[in-house]
Amino acid sequence: MTTKTITGALHPTLVRASAGTGKTYQLTARLLRILLQDSPPETILATTFTRKAAGEILNRVLEVLAKAGDDNDQASLKALQEQVGIPSLQHQTCRQQLHRILKNIHRLRICTLDSLFTQLARSFPFELSLPPAWRLTDEIEEVWIQERAVSNVVSILNPSEMTTMLTMLGKGEIKRSIQRELMQVVDTAYGIHRRSTSDAWMKLVAPKRPDQKEITKVAGELRQADPSQKTVRAKLQKLADAIETGDFNSLVDDTLIRNIAKARRTHAEVKFGRSKLPDGLDDALDVVYAAVRTELVGLLVSQNEATAKILAAYDFHVNTLKQSSRVLSFEDVAVRLSRLFSGIDPQALINRMDGAIDHVLLDEFQDTSPAQWQVLRPLAVRACNVEAAVEDGSERQIGRSFFCVGDTKQAIYGWRGGVAEIFDAVTDEIDGIAETEQNESFRSSPDIIDFVNLVFRNLSRHPLSSEGDPKDPSDKTAHEATAIRRFASQFPDHTAFKKSLKGYVRIQTSMKVEGGDKEANDNACLEDAAKQIAEIAKEASGKKIGVLTRTNSAVAQLINMLESLNVEVSQEGGNPLTDSAAVETVLSALMMAEHPGDGRWRFHVEQTLLVADPTLTADSIRRMVEQRGIAQTVERLCGTLAPICTARDTLRLRQLARLAIAYENNPQPRLRDFVRLVREKRIERPQQAQVRVMTVHQSKGLEFDVVVLPQLDGPLTRSSGNCVADAKSLSESPQGITRYIGQDYWHFLDKKWQHAFGSQGASAMTEALCLLYVAITRAKQALYIVVQPSNKKEFSTKTAASLIYHAVGCEKDPTESGSVLYESGHSDWSNKDQVMENADVPVKKVQIQFRHATSEQRRSANRSATTI
């Protein structure tokens, strides 16, 4: 028997593709290669994270084949031959493949993970215990169901149980809002709870408290000590008082307790400030620390126990509600599938999916969650296992392939479960996979790419990168510093493909509000950024401008500021419809009908809606809702206001009417629930505009000629209220879980948990750096960064603005208002008549020319850039 391999066999491949290096191009090339090898469309699976990206991939496939199939378009055929690596490809073959794909386009799976998981779930309805005719919830409906489930949990507990439970949850303190406290527990802990074993919350164990006789003895020793300093004597007396009364909780935040922990780690003597403690107290201090440690860890253990009970009750009630309402969230589907697929029979999967998936292509893999990977893993493993088949007396290999593309530097969705480390886990869990890198940008100019290299390869210049004790696992700063140094050391050198494309980078400070608070200076920075954007839009007409912020509130503020400057702007990602006064009027009318005795709504409507139509009273609106429904009532109210509204408000009214039509499908539509939905749900206000405003998260996958970053002065990381998990690997359930505690208390934990907490802190810092990388690399030609003036010249704050300032080696005073801190590239980048003759001008040289130059000198330097 002879053996032969099919022509052009595709090896399992993992591609690490930096921003703008053509991830979609590579995935499309792989997909085309598979199709051109006559693989049936139903055996192919290509997933990505957005519908837009999935549609773009399909459109590229069809467009490329259509152009290459034209006998008169030799250039397109040659480009396709190079893209797929098949030099013998002919026009006729492309036409045949295009025809085959169009006939079977319904069987070609190019979809989002949401769509794929929904298909898989519908294939295993009984195994997953799915309700009949189920549907997916949106984020608003999900919150409402969560609130109802929490209310049910509260209702089943008697007052004494609830008091005990809340005391345990609050580590000895009872919160004022029961509902809010339990909702916070659900938000921060339920996601990881449902992926863990039943005893995971019990793995943190409090150490044994010292014997009472020993504690009494220690109290006596502290009282008998006679230090020369009065402050030390008073401190020891305070310790003795707390020990005798058993009030160890009051010592948790005590400075001397922290000094004891530090001294034990560094093998140094314990001090109180600069004062030494009397000799012979070492053993007594150890007993005090052990007792306090038992108190703190014991409270945390109680909190974990209460959290486990609350989440178990919540899990029962939320699943009951969803089962009766026949709804599921996407996370519900992913979790159920991950449990099923952990031990699924491959043949059963083939039968249920009406055919085998032989080719798996995964896009943006760095944003995959552990639950999602557990579902995808069996498909990936099968695609990598090549089997032999006998045909005409000879043995051949069955064509299968696996292709995975992503970039861990763009992993910015940790808040919704994405784990960048899964990218590295692929190489460990799948045999024979080959890794390749792509670091040549087809998007950005050399000046932008040089700035990207300058920033991220020099992150270690920031003082934060050298802070902390790397030998102390309880030092959060040390973990964050390690994350910064690792990101910088692993950052690959980026290059630009478009050597002749001119670019420009400028960092400037905004005006400072003297005596103003943080909010005033934040607003001042946004106002200066809006003015800068208006100037850019005027000078660079026809260029696409992306304004990227960290928060949705800043998006709304900037849109209002830009519109007041007569700049046409498109809002991406969405804000609630209540950013329109006309929508607020309609909502007030509905609330007036719901609560006719509340004068607030009547007052608002009398000033607006009733002026346009005096017949719209509370009674008439309520009758209209009862007889015609919410949708028609809202449409009538919107139609009344539309003739007196601006174009912007009219668009929002149309969107409100569409939202009402969708809401009326709710089994129990209520006016107040609809009003709440409108106030919470984010609706995009897209339009053709030169300027687009969005958050950095929403800009993922997009590119702009110009990028403006006006919000880099907030903390890089925020204090986490999430849980911390101890897991061996990402593909396994957590071995242990605990609620989060502040970094000042990490020293009370054992080293295993200190490392777990530290890893979470390092991950948060890495994600912050990824967010900054995504923001900067959206720019094709120009990048404008507007930061607030620093309070100190050292500018060593833990912010993105400070990181950039130190990384590029700025020498200007960062405390000055309205100052250009850094400038490089070509300020006339938008002039189409100018061509950059030398793209290899070092950024540092251009920067030095600009630092102490007047505006005229800068323009002159740009005109003679080739001689610098």
Salt bridges, closest charged atoms under 4 A:
GLU42 OE1 - ARG107 NE 3.60
GLU56 OE2 - ARG60 NH2 2.91
GLU63 OE2 - LYS67 NZ 3.15
ASP71 OD1 - ARG95 NH1 2.86
GLU127 OE2 - ARG352 NH2 2.57
ASP138 OD2 - LYS681 NZ 3.46
GLU139 OE2 - LYS681 NZ 3.86
GLU141 OE2 - ARG135 NH2 2.82
GLU142 OE2 - LYS322 NZ 2.58
GLU147 OE2 - ARG676 NH2 2.61
ASP226 OD1 - ARG233 NE 3.76
ASP241 OD1 - ARG223 NH2 2.36
GLU244 OE1 - ARG223 NH2 2.79
ASP254 OD2 - LYS235 NZ 2.75
GLU269 OE2 - LYS276 NZ 3.73
ASP286 OD1 - ARG264 NE 2.42
GLU295 OE1 - ARG209 NH2 3.38
GLU305 OE2 - LYS309 NZ 3.42
ASP332 OD1 - ARG194 NH2 2.49
ASP332 OD2 - LYS322 NZ 2.48
ASP354 OD2 - ARG107 NH2 3.86
ASP358 OD1 - ARG382 NH1 2.71
ASP358 OD1 - ARG400 NE 3.60
GLU364 OE1 - LYS700 NZ 3.56
ASP367 OD2 - LYS700 NZ 3.07
GLU387 OE1 - ARG400 NH2 3.27
GLU391 OE1 - ARG396 NE 3.25
ASP407 OD1 - LYS409 NZ 2.82
ASP424 OD1 - ARG16 NH2 2.86
GLU429 OE1 - ARG377 NE 2.70
GLU435 OE1 - ARG16 NE 2.85
ASP447 OD2 - HIS826 ND1 3.36
ASP472 OD2 - ARG265 NE 3.04
GLU480 OE1 - LYS798 NZ 3.10
ASP493 OD1 - ARG457 NH1 3.10
ASP522 OD2 - LYS518 NZ 2.85
GLU563 OE1 - ARG648 NE 3.52
GLU563 OE2 - ARG685 NH1 3.35
GLU572 OE2 - ARG692 NE 3.10
ASP579 OD2 - ARG648 NH2 3.62
ASP579 OD2 - ARG652 NH2 3.01
GLU584 OE1 - ARG679 NH1 3.14
ASP598 OD2 - ARG600 NH2 2.72
ASP613 OD2 - ARG636 NH2 2.61
ASP619 OD1 - ARG622 NH2 2.62
ASP649 OD1 - ARG648 NH1 3.85
GLU680 OE2 - ARG676 NE 2.78
GLU703 OE1 - ARG443 NE 3.10
GLU703 OE2 - LYS780 NZ 3.95
ASP705 OD1 - LYS780 NZ 3.64
ASP726 OD2 - LYS752 NZ 3.73
GLU811 OE2 - ARG851 NH1 2.99
GLU823 OE1 - ARG858 NE 3.10
ASP828 OD1 - LYS502 NZ 3.54
GLU856 OE1 - ARG859 NH2 2.77
GLU856 OE2 - ARG863 NH2 3.56
